[in-house]
């Protein structure tokens, strides 16, 4: 596509996994248009993770500010309309926010993925391709602009000092590291403390170092305390001690991350760390670690049959099965089997 001096604007506010999935699209756009002026309307957490991404001007919208914040955002955007707005979020709040962004072309999701009046705020749509990963759907936003995302490139703009902090947390003694990030933003996607502990003890018995990581919420603290209390082996507790800038560097030091469908899952994938994903409430083929799902536990079809009385193949793509106790379908033996698959593929 010929170079253009007209800037583009991206709108994707949350969650951490989804903003991580936008990064390859950023690189695709920049590769196709060297010198492109690119703006991104993002939330505070996403900005903390990706601040410093080369060639991107961020505009932070705080959801708590409502319409007043939307009007303030309009005041900091360029006066001239963008060549195009890539509206990559269908939630009603994001749709209303998009109306404050001036753009001649307003590219949104296909009809199958649209909801919350999304179609009223756009004038073009991405191709309708059912059954693809979230990252591929986001990557297709460049296609109405005459581009194609044929390569997934990562760069989360993690500064050297973040790697220095991560490297200082434990001495590298050649032991592989099993890192556990036990909580997602959706509590019904979370596994159980005693099962994490049993898997961690199994890894420790094989000579692995076990490290816990997570945010500062009460749920994450309580879950991690319960894991530590149930374990028979020592564990390094780093829960609540890192920043979002330090998190990618921390995850990069792990050989394998154990986590439910969560932001750390996708950040770990982006930095090249393998993921033992725990999937029952969500479909790993849609929202699992993009690059490699060999070490995931997949009980999504079992959940569909138990809670929705039909196989997963008959569900609408993207259906969440977030019922109480859905994660009980994932057993300790499931986790250990996935861990042993990794060990078989990566002999020390």
KOLLUMVEX-197594 format. One record per atom (N, C-alpha, C): residue in one letter; x, y, z. Coordinates in steps of 0.05 Angstrom, whole numbers, padded with zeros to 5 digits, always signed. Layout:
AXYZ
...
***
This chain:
X+00017-00024+00000
X+00000+00000+00000
X+00018+00025+00000
X+00012+00045-00016
X+00029+00069-00016
X+00029+00083+00011
X+00051+00096+00017
X+00053+00111+00042
X+00033+00134+00043
X+00023+00140+00066
X+00004+00161+00070
X+00012+00178+00094
X+00008+00204+00092
X+00015+00222+00114
X-00008+00224+00134
X-00031+00212+00127
X-00054+00213+00145
X-00051+00194+00168
X-00055+00203+00193
X-00052+00185+00216
X-00076+00166+00218
X-00070+00144+00232
X-00091+00124+00239
X-00095+00124+00269
X-00119+00115+00278
X-00124+00113+00306
X-00135+00085+00312
X-00124+00074+00333
X-00134+00048+00344
X-00150+00053+00369
X-00171+00038+00373
X-00186+00040+00398
X-00188+00011+00409
X-00174+00006+00431
X-00176-00019+00446
X-00168-00013+00474
X-00187-00015+00492
X-00183-00007+00520
X-00173-00030+00538
X-00184-00053+00535
X-00178-00075+00554
X-00186-00101+00541
X-00178-00123+00553
X-00163-00127+00577
X-00133-00131+00569
X-00116-00138+00588
X-00088-00139+00583
X-00082-00159+00560
X-00095-00182+00560
X-00091-00201+00539
X-00098-00190+00511
X-00120-00175+00510
X-00129-00164+00485
X-00111-00142+00475
X-00102-00124+00493
X-00084-00103+00483
X-00057-00115+00475
X-00049-00138+00487
X-00025-00152+00478
X-00029-00162+00450
X-00053-00171+00444
X-00059-00182+00417
X-00059-00160+00395
X-00061-00135+00404
X-00061-00112+00384
X-00032-00106+00375
X-00012-00113+00392
X+00015-00106+00386
X+00025-00116+00358
X+00019-00141+00351
X+00027-00150+00324
X+00014-00133+00302
X-00011-00124+00306
X-00023-00107+00286
X-00008-00081+00284
X+00000-00070+00306
X+00016-00045+00305
X+00041-00049+00288
X+00055-00071+00291
X+00079-00076+00276
X+00072-00080+00246
X+00050-00093+00241
X+00041-00097+00213
X+00036-00070+00199
X+00022-00053+00213
X+00016-00026+00202
X+00041-00010+00197
X+00059-00011+00216
X+00084+00004+00214
X+00102-00007+00192
X+00102-00033+00189
X+00119-00045+00168
X+00108-00038+00140
X+00081-00037+00138
X+00069-00030+00112
X+00072-00001+00105
X+00072+00016+00126
X+00074+00045+00122
X+00096+00057+00140
X+00120+00056+00131
X+00142+00067+00147
X+00136+00097+00152
X+00141+00105+00177
X+00136+00132+00185
X+00107+00138+00192
X+00090+00118+00193
X+00062+00122+00199
X+00058+00135+00226
X+00041+00156+00227
X+00033+00168+00252
X+00009+00152+00263
X+00014+00139+00286
X-00005+00120+00296
X-00013+00128+00325
X-00039+00131+00329
X-00050+00138+00356
X-00065+00114+00366
X-00065+00111+00393
X-00079+00089+00405
X-00094+00099+00430
X-00121+00096+00430
X-00137+00102+00454
X-00138+00077+00470
X-00129+00078+00495
X-00124+00055+00512
X-00132+00061+00540
X-00134+00040+00557
X-00140+00045+00585
X-00114+00047+00601
X-00116+00053+00627
X-00093+00058+00644
X-00075+00033+00646
X-00087+00010+00651
X-00071-00014+00654
X-00056-00021+00629
X-00070-00020+00606
X-00057-00026+00581
X-00034-00007+00575
X-00038+00019+00582
X-00017+00038+00578
X+00007+00033+00596
X+00003+00024+00620
X+00025+00017+00638
X+00042-00006+00626
X+00028-00024+00613
X+00042-00047+00601
X+00058-00039+00576
X+00046-00022+00559
X+00057-00017+00532
X+00069+00010+00528
X+00068+00027+00548
X+00080+00054+00546
X+00109+00051+00535
X+00115+00068+00515
X+00141+00066+00502
X+00142+00050+00477
X+00119+00038+00469
X+00118+00023+00444
X+00126+00042+00421
X+00147+00036+00406
X+00157+00055+00386
X+00136+00063+00366
X+00136+00089+00360
X+00119+00099+00339
X+00090+00102+00345
X+00083+00100+00371
X+00054+00101+00379
X+00050+00124+00399
X+00031+00141+00393
X+00022+00161+00412
X-00003+00150+00427
X+00000+00147+00453
X-00022+00136+00469
X-00040+00159+00480
X-00066+00153+00481
X-00085+00171+00494
X-00101+00154+00514
X-00097+00160+00539
X-00108+00143+00561
X-00136+00152+00568
X-00155+00133+00567
X-00182+00139+00576
X-00187+00123+00601
X-00196+00137+00622
X-00203+00124+00648
X-00233+00120+00647
X-00241+00095+00649
X-00269+00088+00648
X-00286+00102+00669
X-00274+00108+00691
X-00289+00121+00713
X-00297+00149+00707
X-00285+00161+00686
X-00291+00189+00680
X-00315+00193+00662
X-00326+00171+00651
X-00351+00173+00636
X-00350+00192+00612
X-00372+00206+00607
X-00374+00224+00585
X-00355+00248+00587
X-00350+00257+00611
X-00332+00279+00615
X-00304+00272+00605
X-00296+00247+00612
X-00270+00237+00602
X-00269+00234+00572
X-00291+00227+00560
X-00293+00224+00531
X-00289+00251+00518
X-00302+00272+00529
X-00299+00299+00518
X-00270+00309+00521
X-00258+00303+00544
X-00230+00311+00549
X-00212+00297+00529
X-00218+00271+00523
X-00201+00257+00504
X-00203+00270+00477
X-00227+00278+00469
X-00230+00291+00442
X-00212+00316+00441
X-00209+00330+00463
X-00193+00354+00462
X-00163+00349+00459
X-00153+00325+00465
X-00125+00320+00462
X-00118+00306+00436
X-00138+00298+00420
X-00133+00285+00394
X-00128+00306+00373
X-00115+00299+00351
X-00110+00318+00330
X-00137+00330+00320
X-00136+00355+00312
X-00160+00369+00303
X-00171+00357+00277
X-00153+00350+00259
X-00161+00339+00233
X-00170+00310+00236
X-00189+00301+00221
X-00199+00273+00223
X-00176+00253+00216
X-00177+00231+00230
X-00159+00209+00222
X-00167+00197+00196
X-00148+00186+00181
X-00155+00172+00157
X-00174+00149+00164
X-00169+00135+00186
X-00186+00113+00194
X-00184+00109+00224
X-00206+00101+00235
X-00207+00091+00263
X-00212+00061+00262
X-00194+00046+00275
X-00197+00017+00278
X-00210+00012+00305
X-00237+00008+00304
X-00253+00005+00329
X-00254-00024+00337
X-00235-00032+00354
X-00230-00061+00360
X-00243-00070+00386
X-00264-00056+00394
X-00278-00064+00419
X-00308-00059+00415
X-00324-00080+00422
X-00353-00078+00417
X-00369-00070+00441
X-00357-00068+00465
X-00372-00060+00489
X-00384-00033+00485
X-00408-00029+00497
X-00423-00004+00492
X-00407+00021+00499
X-00392+00020+00522
X-00376+00044+00530
X-00356+00050+00508
X-00342+00030+00497
X-00323+00034+00476
X-00336+00045+00451
X-00360+00035+00445
X-00374+00045+00421
X-00380+00075+00424
X-00390+00083+00447
X-00396+00111+00452
X-00370+00128+00451
X-00349+00118+00463
X-00324+00132+00462
X-00314+00136+00433
X-00319+00117+00416
X-00310+00119+00389
X-00323+00143+00374
X-00347+00151+00383
X-00360+00173+00370
X-00346+00200+00375
X-00328+00201+00395
X-00313+00225+00401
X-00286+00225+00385
X-00281+00206+00369
X-00257+00204+00353
X-00263+00210+00324
X-00253+00233+00313
X-00260+00240+00286
X-00245+00223+00266
X-00259+00210+00248
X-00246+00194+00228
X-00264+00191+00204
X-00253+00191+00179
X-00269+00188+00155
X-00278+00159+00152
X-00260+00140+00158
X-00267+00112+00156
X-00268+00101+00185
X-00288+00086+00191
X-00292+00076+00218
X-00296+00045+00215
X-00274+00031+00219
X-00274+00002+00214
X-00279-00013+00239
X-00299-00031+00238
X-00306-00046+00262
X-00308-00076+00255
X-00320-00091+00274
X-00322-00120+00272
X-00343-00128+00252
X-00341-00152+00242
X-00362-00164+00225
X-00388-00167+00242
X-00410-00172+00229
X-00436-00173+00242
X-00437-00196+00263
X-00423-00218+00258
X-00425-00240+00277
X-00412-00233+00304
X-00392-00216+00303
X-00378-00208+00328
X-00389-00183+00341
X-00408-00169+00327
X-00418-00144+00337
X-00438-00147+00359
X-00439-00128+00377
X-00460-00127+00398
X-00460-00099+00409
X-00479-00093+00427
X-00481-00067+00440
X-00481-00044+00420
X-00496-00047+00399
X-00500-00026+00378
X-00475-00019+00363
X-00456-00037+00362
X-00430-00032+00349
X-00434-00022+00320
X-00453-00034+00306
X-00457-00027+00278
X-00465+00002+00273
X-00476+00016+00294
X-00484+00044+00291
X-00460+00063+00291
X-00437+00053+00301
X-00414+00071+00304
X-00392+00066+00284
X-00397+00049+00264
X-00376+00043+00244
X-00389+00045+00216
X-00372+00047+00196
X-00382+00047+00169
X-00368+00027+00150
X-00350+00011+00162
X-00338-00011+00148
X-00334-00034+00168
X-00331-00058+00157
X-00327-00082+00175
X-00303-00099+00165
X-00291-00113+00184
X-00271-00132+00177
X-00284-00157+00165
X-00268-00174+00151
X-00280-00198+00140
X-00292-00216+00161
X-00313-00230+00154
X-00326-00249+00173
X-00313-00276+00169
X-00295-00283+00188
X-00282-00309+00187
X-00287-00323+00214
X-00306-00341+00215
X-00312-00355+00240
X-00290-00374+00247
X-00288-00379+00273
X-00270-00400+00282
X-00241-00393+00283
X-00234-00367+00285
X-00206-00359+00286
X-00199-00348+00314
X-00173-00348+00319
X-00164-00338+00345
X-00169-00308+00347
X-00171-00298+00372
X-00176-00270+00377
X-00154-00253+00363
X-00129-00262+00365
X-00107-00246+00353
X-00110-00244+00323
X-00119-00265+00310
X-00123-00264+00281
X-00146-00245+00273
X-00167-00245+00290
X-00189-00226+00285
X-00180-00198+00287
X-00164-00192+00308
X-00153-00165+00311
X-00134-00158+00287
X-00118-00178+00280
X-00099-00173+00257
X-00113-00167+00231
X-00138-00176+00228
X-00152-00171+00202
X-00162-00143+00200
X-00159-00126+00221
X-00167-00098+00219
X-00150-00083+00198
X-00128-00093+00191
X-00112-00079+00170
X-00122-00085+00142
X-00138-00105+00139
X-00146-00113+00112
X-00163-00093+00097
X-00182-00079+00109
X-00196-00058+00094
X-00177-00035+00085
X-00153-00033+00097
X-00134-00013+00089
X-00115-00023+00067
X-00120-00047+00057
X-00104-00058+00035
X-00080-00073+00045
X-00079-00081+00070
X-00055-00096+00081
X-00064-00124+00089
X-00044-00140+00097
X-00049-00167+00106
X-00029-00173+00128
X-00039-00183+00151
X-00020-00191+00172
X-00012-00220+00167
X+00012-00223+00156
X+00023-00249+00149
X+00044-00259+00169
X+00052-00242+00187
X+00073-00249+00206
X+00065-00236+00233
X+00068-00251+00254
X+00062-00241+00281
X+00089-00233+00294
X+00092-00207+00299
X+00117-00197+00311
X+00110-00185+00338
X+00127-00190+00357
X+00122-00181+00384
X+00144-00161+00393
X+00136-00141+00408
X+00155-00123+00421
X+00138-00108+00441
X+00140-00114+00467
X+00124-00101+00487
X+00137-00078+00500
X+00159-00068+00488
X+00173-00044+00498
X+00181-00047+00528
X+00191-00070+00535
X+00200-00075+00563
X+00228-00063+00566
X+00231-00044+00585
X+00256-00030+00588
X+00278-00047+00601
X+00303-00040+00597
X+00325-00056+00609
X+00323-00058+00640
X+00314-00036+00653
X+00312-00037+00682
X+00292-00057+00692
X+00271-00063+00675
X+00252-00084+00683
X+00265-00112+00683
X+00282-00116+00663
X+00297-00142+00662
X+00317-00143+00685
X+00329-00121+00692
X+00348-00121+00715
X+00333-00128+00741
X+00309-00117+00744
X+00293-00124+00768
X+00286-00154+00768
X+00277-00164+00745
X+00270-00193+00744
X+00294-00211+00749
X+00317-00203+00738
X+00341-00220+00742
X+00350-00220+00771
X+00342-00200+00786
X+00351-00198+00814
X+00333-00214+00833
X+00311-00225+00823
X+00292-00238+00842
X+00301-00266+00851
X+00317-00280+00834
X+00329-00305+00843
X+00354-00311+00826
X+00372-00325+00838
X+00397-00332+00825
X+00392-00354+00805
X+00403-00351+00781
X+00400-00371+00761
X+00419-00394+00767
X+00407-00417+00776
X+00423-00440+00783
X+00418-00464+00764
X+00408-00458+00740
X+00403-00477+00719
X+00377-00493+00723
X+00364-00489+00746
X+00338-00503+00750
X+00317-00490+00732
X+00301-00506+00718
X+00278-00493+00703
X+00258-00482+00723
X+00244-00462+00714
X+00225-00447+00731
X+00196-00453+00722
X+00180-00463+00741
X+00152-00464+00737
X+00140-00440+00750
X+00128-00422+00735
X+00116-00398+00746
X+00085-00402+00747
X+00073-00394+00768
X+00044-00397+00770
X+00032-00369+00774
X+00014-00362+00755
X-00002-00337+00758
X-00031-00347+00761
X-00041-00350+00786
X-00064-00366+00791
X-00091-00354+00785
X-00093-00328+00780
X-00119-00315+00778
X-00122-00300+00752
X-00146-00301+00741
X-00154-00284+00719
X-00173-00262+00729
X-00182-00245+00711
X-00201-00224+00719
X-00229-00235+00723
X-00234-00260+00715
X-00260-00273+00718
X-00257-00297+00737
X-00268-00294+00761
X-00263-00313+00782
X-00271-00342+00774
X-00292-00344+00758
X-00300-00371+00750
X-00281-00385+00731
X-00262-00371+00721
X-00241-00384+00704
X-00218-00394+00721
X-00218-00389+00747
X-00195-00395+00763
X-00195-00423+00774
X-00172-00436+00774
X-00169-00463+00785
X-00168-00461+00815
X-00162-00483+00829
X-00164-00484+00858
X-00136-00485+00871
X-00134-00473+00894
X-00107-00471+00907
X-00095-00498+00913
X-00111-00517+00922
X-00099-00543+00929
X-00089-00558+00903
X-00102-00553+00881
X-00094-00565+00856
X-00069-00552+00845
X-00067-00525+00847
X-00042-00512+00840
X-00019-00523+00857
X-00024-00526+00883
X-00004-00535+00901
X+00006-00563+00894
X-00013-00581+00887
X-00005-00608+00880
X+00012-00608+00854
X+00005-00592+00835
X+00020-00590+00810
X+00048-00579+00816
X+00049-00558+00832
X+00074-00545+00839
X+00092-00564+00854
X+00081-00580+00873
X+00097-00599+00887
X+00109-00621+00868
X+00092-00629+00849
X+00102-00648+00829
X+00126-00636+00814
X+00124-00611+00805
X+00146-00599+00791
X+00171-00596+00809
X+00167-00588+00834
X+00189-00585+00852
X+00203-00611+00857
X+00188-00633+00858
X+00200-00659+00862
X+00217-00668+00838
X+00212-00656+00815
X+00228-00661+00791
X+00252-00642+00789
X+00256-00626+00810
X+00279-00608+00810
X+00274-00580+00799
X+00249-00573+00796
X+00242-00546+00786
X+00239-00526+00809
X+00246-00501+00803
X+00240-00479+00820
X+00211-00470+00815
X+00196-00464+00836
X+00169-00455+00833
X+00167-00426+00842
X+00155-00409+00826
X+00152-00381+00831
X+00123-00373+00827
X+00112-00359+00847
X+00085-00348+00845
X+00086-00319+00837
X+00068-00311+00818
X+00067-00282+00811
X+00037-00275+00809
X+00032-00249+00810
X+00004-00240+00808
X+00002-00211+00817
X-00022-00201+00815
X-00027-00173+00822
X-00031-00168+00852
X-00042-00145+00858
X-00045-00136+00886
X-00073-00139+00897
X-00090-00153+00883
X-00118-00155+00892
X-00119-00174+00916
X-00141-00171+00932
X-00145-00189+00955
X-00148-00218+00946
X-00162-00222+00923
X-00166-00249+00913
X-00139-00262+00907
X-00121-00248+00893
X-00096-00259+00886
X-00078-00265+00910
X-00079-00247+00930
X-00064-00251+00954
X-00074-00276+00969
X-00100-00278+00972
X-00112-00300+00987
X-00107-00326+00973
X-00110-00326+00946
X-00106-00351+00931
X-00077-00360+00934
X-00059-00341+00932
X-00030-00348+00933
X-00023-00358+00961
X-00034-00345+00982
X-00029-00355+01009
X-00039-00383+01013
X-00062-00390+01001
X-00073-00417+01003
X-00055-00437+00988
X-00044-00429+00965
X-00026-00447+00951
X-00001-00452+00968
X+00011-00431+00979
X+00035-00435+00995
X+00029-00453+01019
X+00006-00449+01032
X+00000-00465+01056
X-00004-00494+01049
X-00013-00500+01024
X-00018-00528+01017
X+00006-00542+01005
X+00027-00527+00999
X+00051-00539+00986
X+00069-00552+01007
X+00083-00573+00998
X+00103-00587+01014
X+00131-00577+01008
X+00135-00564+00986
X+00161-00554+00978
X+00162-00524+00980
X+00186-00513+00980
X+00188-00483+00981
X+00180-00470+00955
X+00170-00446+00957
X+00161-00431+00934
X+00170-00402+00937
X+00178-00389+00915
X+00185-00360+00916
X+00159-00344+00911
X+00151-00328+00930
X+00127-00312+00928
X+00133-00284+00919
X+00125-00278+00894
X+00129-00251+00883
X+00102-00238+00877
X+00081-00248+00888
X+00054-00237+00883
X+00053-00209+00894
X+00044-00190+00876
X+00042-00162+00884
X+00067-00147+00885
X+00089-00158+00876
X+00115-00145+00879
X+00126-00133+00853
X+00113-00140+00830
X+00123-00129+00805
X+00103-00108+00795
X+00112-00092+00776
X+00095-00074+00761
X+00088-00086+00734
X+00069-00073+00721
X+00062-00083+00694
X+00085-00081+00675
X+00103-00062+00678
X+00127-00061+00661
X+00146-00083+00667
X+00147-00092+00693
X+00165-00113+00700
X+00154-00141+00695
X+00128-00143+00692
X+00115-00169+00688
X+00126-00184+00664
X+00128-00172+00640
X+00139-00187+00617
X+00167-00198+00622
X+00183-00182+00635
X+00211-00191+00641
X+00210-00214+00661
X+00192-00213+00680
X+00190-00235+00700
X+00181-00260+00686
X+00160-00258+00669
X+00150-00282+00655
X+00171-00294+00637
X+00188-00277+00626
X+00208-00286+00607
X+00229-00304+00621
X+00231-00303+00647
X+00250-00320+00662
X+00239-00347+00667
X+00214-00352+00662
X+00202-00378+00667
X+00205-00396+00643
X+00208-00422+00649
X+00207-00442+00627
X+00178-00447+00619
X+00160-00447+00640
X+00132-00455+00635
X+00115-00439+00655
X+00094-00427+00645
X+00075-00412+00662
X+00049-00428+00664
X+00039-00431+00688
X+00013-00443+00693
X-00007-00421+00700
X-00029-00420+00685
X-00048-00398+00689
X-00074-00405+00676
X-00096-00394+00686
X-00121-00396+00671
X-00121-00376+00648
X-00143-00374+00633
X-00145-00354+00611
X-00142-00327+00623
X-00120-00313+00619
X-00113-00288+00633
X-00094-00271+00617
X-00091-00246+00626
X-00071-00229+00613
X-00043-00241+00614
X-00033-00250+00637
X-00006-00262+00638
X-00002-00285+00618
X-00023-00300+00612
X-00021-00321+00592
X-00011-00310+00566
X-00023-00287+00557
X-00017-00276+00531
X+00009-00260+00531
X+00015-00248+00554
X+00041-00234+00556
X+00063-00254+00556
X+00060-00276+00570
X+00081-00297+00570
X+00085-00308+00541
X+00063-00313+00527
X+00066-00322+00499
X+00081-00301+00483
X+00076-00275+00488
X+00089-00254+00472
X+00119-00253+00477
X+00128-00261+00501
X+00157-00260+00507
X+00170-00287+00502
X+00156-00307+00492
X+00167-00332+00484
X+00167-00354+00505
X+00153-00349+00527
X+00150-00369+00548
X+00127-00388+00542
X+00131-00414+00545
X+00110-00434+00541
X+00090-00432+00563
X+00065-00439+00556
X+00042-00435+00575
X+00027-00461+00578
X+00023-00469+00604
X+00005-00490+00611
X-00021-00477+00618
X-00038-00473+00598
X-00063-00459+00602
X-00084-00478+00613
X-00101-00467+00630
X-00122-00483+00643
X-00149-00474+00631
X-00160-00490+00613
X-00184-00482+00598
X-00207-00501+00603
X-00228-00490+00614
X-00254-00503+00615
X-00276-00483+00610
X-00273-00459+00621
X-00293-00438+00617
X-00290-00425+00590
X-00267-00427+00577
X-00263-00414+00551
X-00248-00433+00532
X-00251-00428+00507
X-00241-00445+00486
X-00212-00437+00480
X-00192-00455+00484
X-00164-00448+00479
X-00159-00443+00450
X-00175-00454+00432
X-00170-00449+00403
X-00177-00420+00396
X-00194-00407+00412
X-00201-00379+00407
X-00184-00360+00424
X-00179-00367+00449
X-00166-00348+00467
X-00144-00360+00484
X-00133-00383+00475
X-00110-00394+00488
X-00084-00380+00479
X-00061-00389+00489
X-00035-00377+00480
X-00032-00381+00450
X-00028-00359+00436
X-00030-00359+00407
X-00009-00377+00394
X+00016-00376+00403
X+00037-00388+00388
X+00039-00418+00393
X+00031-00428+00416
X+00035-00456+00422
X+00015-00465+00444
X-00003-00483+00436
X-00024-00492+00455
X-00020-00522+00463
X+00004-00532+00457
X+00009-00561+00462
X+00008-00568+00492
X+00013-00548+00509
X+00015-00555+00538
X-00010-00545+00553
X-00031-00538+00539
X-00056-00530+00552
X-00072-00554+00560
X-00088-00550+00581
X-00108-00570+00588
X-00135-00560+00576
X-00148-00576+00561
X-00172-00568+00547
X-00196-00585+00556
X-00212-00573+00573
X-00237-00586+00582
X-00261-00570+00573
X-00257-00554+00552
X-00279-00537+00542
X-00303-00554+00532
X-00297-00575+00517
X-00318-00591+00506
X-00333-00605+00529
X-00318-00615+00549
X-00331-00628+00572
X-00350-00608+00586
X-00341-00583+00588
X-00357-00562+00601
X-00382-00557+00585
X-00380-00556+00559
X-00403-00551+00541
X-00424-00573+00545
X-00415-00597+00546
X-00433-00620+00548
X-00447-00620+00576
X-00431-00614+00596
X-00443-00615+00623
X-00461-00592+00629
X-00453-00567+00622
X-00468-00543+00630
X-00488-00533+00609
X-00482-00539+00583
X-00499-00529+00561
X-00512-00551+00545
X-00507-00576+00553
X-00521-00599+00541
X-00516-00601+00511
X-00492-00593+00502
X-00485-00597+00473
X-00455-00596+00471
X-00444-00608+00450
X-00415-00608+00446
X-00405-00579+00439
X-00380-00574+00444
X-00369-00548+00438
X-00372-00541+00409
X-00371-00561+00391
X-00374-00555+00363
X-00400-00543+00355
X-00420-00545+00372
X-00447-00534+00366
X-00451-00507+00379
X-00432-00497+00394
X-00434-00471+00407
X-00426-00448+00388
X-00437-00425+00393
X-00428-00401+00378
X-00399-00396+00386
X-00383-00390+00365
X-00354-00385+00370
X-00351-00363+00391
X-00335-00368+00411
X-00331-00348+00432
X-00348-00351+00456
X-00366-00371+00457
X-00383-00375+00480
X-00366-00381+00505
X-00372-00367+00526
X-00359-00372+00552
X-00377-00390+00569
X-00364-00408+00583
X-00379-00427+00600
X-00371-00421+00629
X-00378-00398+00638
X-00368-00389+00664
X-00389-00395+00686
X-00391-00421+00693
X-00409-00430+00713
X-00392-00436+00739
X-00406-00435+00761
X-00393-00443+00786
X-00382-00472+00783
X-00358-00477+00792
X-00346-00503+00792
X-00339-00514+00764
X-00340-00498+00743
X-00333-00508+00717
X-00304-00516+00717
X-00287-00502+00732
X-00258-00509+00732
X-00252-00535+00747
X-00272-00546+00761
X-00268-00571+00774
X-00264-00594+00754
X-00272-00589+00729
X-00268-00609+00708
X-00238-00614+00703
X-00221-00594+00709
X-00193-00597+00706
X-00181-00610+00731
X-00170-00634+00728
X-00160-00648+00751
X-00130-00643+00755
X-00119-00651+00778
X-00090-00649+00783
X-00076-00666+00762
X-00087-00690+00756
X-00074-00707+00736
X-00073-00694+00709
X-00093-00678+00702
X-00093-00663+00677
X-00069-00644+00676
X-00066-00630+00698
X-00043-00611+00700
X-00017-00624+00699
X-00014-00646+00713
X+00012-00661+00713
X+00018-00673+00686
X-00003-00683+00672
X+00001-00694+00645
X+00011-00672+00626
X+00000-00648+00628
X+00009-00626+00611
X+00037-00618+00618
X+00044-00617+00643
X+00071-00611+00652
X+00090-00632+00641
X+00083-00657+00642
X+00101-00678+00632
X+00103-00677+00602
X+00083-00668+00588
X+00086-00664+00559
X+00107-00643+00553
X+00107-00622+00569
X+00129-00602+00566
X+00156-00614+00571
X+00158-00629+00593
X+00184-00641+00600
X+00194-00660+00579
X+00176-00675+00567
X+00184-00694+00546
X+00195-00679+00522
X+00183-00656+00516
X+00192-00640+00493
X+00217-00624+00498
X+00223-00619+00524
X+00245-00602+00531
X+00263-00616+00552
X+00276-00638+00545
X+00294-00651+00564
X+00316-00633+00573
X+00323-00635+00599
X+00343-00617+00610
X+00371-00624+00599
***
